[in-house]
Amino acid sequence: MLKKILTLAMAAALAVSMVACGNTASKPTATPKPVDLAAFGEQYVTAEQMPALLDSEDEMGKQILDMNYAGLSDIDTQQCLPYVSMMSVNNSEMVLVQVKNADDVSKVKDIFQARIDNMLNGGTFYPETIEIWQNNAQIVENGNYVALVVSTDKDAIVEAFNGLFA
């Protein structure tokens, strides 16, 4: 009888350990691969699509960035690439950002939305530019990466941006 009880106890212990092991099976964790935003952005720098990268280290470039994207230079980023024209008659714009802290994603999105709102509420006077900002501006988020795309080719650029994370 003792032998049967001992056998049953061992079988139960074995079953419990197998169930416990089954529940802790490792699931693959998605480690985000690093994305080179500069390589992505440079694909779109042409007279028709995006202006050249704004040198935000240069004093004038920093002023333009701070004027158009107030607060962005205060956020701790790994990559911050503003493709912004130095002229107010800009029909396209793209800002690509990778933040170090996930909590900053919403701050970047708010800054981008403020830029869109400003352009639609008196930031530009040209009908074509207003139309582009109204119908062809989009904010995109993928993990710690955020992009603002303003272009008549917005859909293709957004699709390509999202494809970087697939």
C-alpha positions as CSV (number, residue, x, y, z in Angstrom):
1,M,0.0,0.0,0.0
2,L,2.8,2.4,0.9
3,K,4.4,1.6,-2.5
4,K,1.1,2.6,-4.3
5,I,0.9,5.9,-2.4
6,L,4.5,6.7,-3.0
7,T,4.1,5.9,-6.7
8,L,0.9,8.1,-6.9
9,A,2.7,11.0,-5.1
10,M,5.7,10.7,-7.5
11,A,3.3,10.6,-10.5
12,A,1.5,13.7,-9.2
13,A,4.7,15.6,-8.6
14,L,5.9,14.7,-12.1
15,A,2.6,15.8,-13.7
16,V,2.7,19.1,-11.8
17,S,6.3,19.8,-12.8
18,M,5.5,19.0,-16.5
19,V,2.5,21.4,-16.4
20,A,4.6,24.1,-14.8
21,C,7.3,23.6,-17.4
22,G,4.7,23.8,-20.1
23,N,3.4,27.2,-18.9
24,T,6.9,28.7,-18.8
25,A,7.8,27.8,-22.4
26,S,9.8,30.7,-23.7
27,K,8.0,32.8,-26.3
28,P,10.1,34.6,-28.7
29,T,10.4,38.2,-27.7
30,A,10.4,40.8,-30.4
31,T,13.6,42.7,-30.2
32,P,13.2,45.8,-32.3
33,K,16.0,45.9,-34.9
34,P,17.7,49.3,-35.1
35,V,16.5,51.4,-38.0
36,D,18.8,53.9,-39.8
37,L,16.5,56.9,-40.2
38,A,19.1,58.8,-42.1
39,A,19.3,56.2,-44.8
40,F,15.5,56.1,-45.0
41,G,15.2,59.9,-45.2
42,E,17.8,60.4,-47.8
43,Q,15.8,58.3,-50.2
44,Y,13.2,61.0,-50.4
45,V,15.4,64.1,-50.6
46,T,14.6,65.6,-54.0
47,A,13.2,68.9,-55.2
48,E,9.8,67.2,-55.6
49,Q,9.6,65.2,-52.4
50,M,11.6,66.5,-49.4
51,P,14.0,69.3,-48.7
52,A,17.5,68.5,-47.6
53,L,18.2,67.5,-44.0
54,L,18.2,70.6,-41.7
55,D,21.5,71.0,-39.9
56,S,20.1,71.4,-36.4
57,E,23.6,71.7,-35.0
58,D,24.1,74.9,-36.9
59,E,22.7,78.0,-35.1
60,M,20.3,79.0,-37.8
61,G,19.2,75.4,-38.3
62,K,18.6,75.0,-34.5
63,Q,16.5,78.2,-34.5
64,I,14.4,77.0,-37.4
65,L,13.9,73.6,-35.7
66,D,12.9,75.3,-32.4
67,M,10.6,77.7,-34.2
68,N,8.8,75.0,-36.1
69,Y,9.0,72.2,-33.6
70,A,9.1,73.9,-30.2
71,G,10.3,71.5,-27.5
72,L,11.7,68.8,-29.9
73,S,15.3,69.8,-29.2
74,D,14.7,69.3,-25.5
75,I,13.8,65.6,-25.9
76,D,16.5,63.0,-25.4
77,T,16.7,61.3,-28.9
78,Q,18.9,58.7,-30.4
79,Q,18.1,60.0,-33.9
80,C,16.4,63.3,-34.9
81,L,16.4,64.1,-38.6
82,P,14.3,67.1,-39.7
83,Y,13.9,67.4,-43.4
84,V,12.5,70.9,-43.2
85,S,12.8,73.8,-45.6
86,M,14.3,77.1,-44.4
87,M,11.6,78.9,-46.5
88,S,8.0,79.3,-45.4
89,V,6.8,78.1,-48.8
90,N,7.4,74.5,-48.1
91,N,5.1,72.0,-49.7
92,S,6.7,68.9,-48.1
93,E,8.4,68.1,-44.8
94,M,9.5,65.1,-42.9
95,V,10.8,64.7,-39.4
96,L,12.1,61.3,-38.3
97,V,12.7,60.7,-34.6
98,Q,13.9,57.8,-32.4
99,V,13.5,58.7,-28.7
100,K,15.5,57.0,-26.0
101,N,12.6,56.9,-23.5
102,A,9.3,55.4,-24.6
103,D,7.5,58.0,-22.5
104,D,8.7,60.7,-24.9
105,V,6.8,59.2,-27.9
106,S,3.6,61.0,-26.9
107,K,5.5,64.3,-26.4
108,V,7.0,64.0,-29.9
109,K,3.5,63.2,-31.4
110,D,2.1,66.3,-29.6
111,I,4.9,68.5,-31.0
112,F,4.2,67.2,-34.5
113,Q,0.5,67.8,-34.1
114,A,1.2,71.3,-32.9
115,R,3.2,71.9,-36.1
116,I,0.3,70.6,-38.3
117,D,-2.2,72.8,-36.4
118,N,0.0,75.8,-36.7
119,M,0.4,75.4,-40.4
120,L,-3.4,75.1,-40.8
121,N,-4.1,78.0,-38.6
122,G,-2.2,80.8,-40.3
123,G,1.3,79.3,-40.5
124,T,1.1,79.4,-44.3
125,F,-0.8,81.6,-46.7
126,Y,-0.4,79.7,-49.9
127,P,-3.4,77.7,-51.0
128,E,-1.3,74.8,-52.3
129,T,0.7,74.5,-49.1
130,I,-2.5,74.7,-47.0
131,E,-4.0,71.9,-49.0
132,I,-1.0,69.7,-48.6
133,W,-0.8,70.2,-44.9
134,Q,-4.6,69.6,-44.6
135,N,-4.8,66.5,-46.7
136,N,-1.3,65.0,-46.8
137,A,0.2,65.3,-43.3
138,Q,0.4,62.2,-41.1
139,I,2.1,61.3,-37.8
140,V,3.3,57.7,-37.6
141,E,4.5,55.7,-34.6
142,N,6.4,52.5,-34.4
143,G,7.8,51.7,-30.9
144,N,10.2,54.5,-30.0
145,Y,10.2,55.8,-33.6
146,V,7.9,58.7,-34.6
147,A,7.6,60.3,-38.0
148,L,5.8,63.3,-39.4
149,V,5.3,63.0,-43.2
150,V,3.9,65.9,-45.2
151,S,3.9,65.1,-48.9
152,T,1.7,64.4,-51.8
153,D,3.5,61.0,-51.7
154,K,2.5,60.6,-48.0
155,D,0.9,57.2,-48.4
156,A,3.9,55.6,-50.1
157,I,6.4,57.2,-47.7
158,V,4.3,56.1,-44.6
159,E,4.0,52.6,-46.1
160,A,7.8,52.5,-46.6
161,F,8.4,53.8,-43.0
162,N,6.1,51.1,-41.6
163,G,7.9,48.5,-43.7
164,L,11.2,49.3,-41.8
165,F,9.6,47.6,-38.8
166,A,8.0,44.6,-40.4
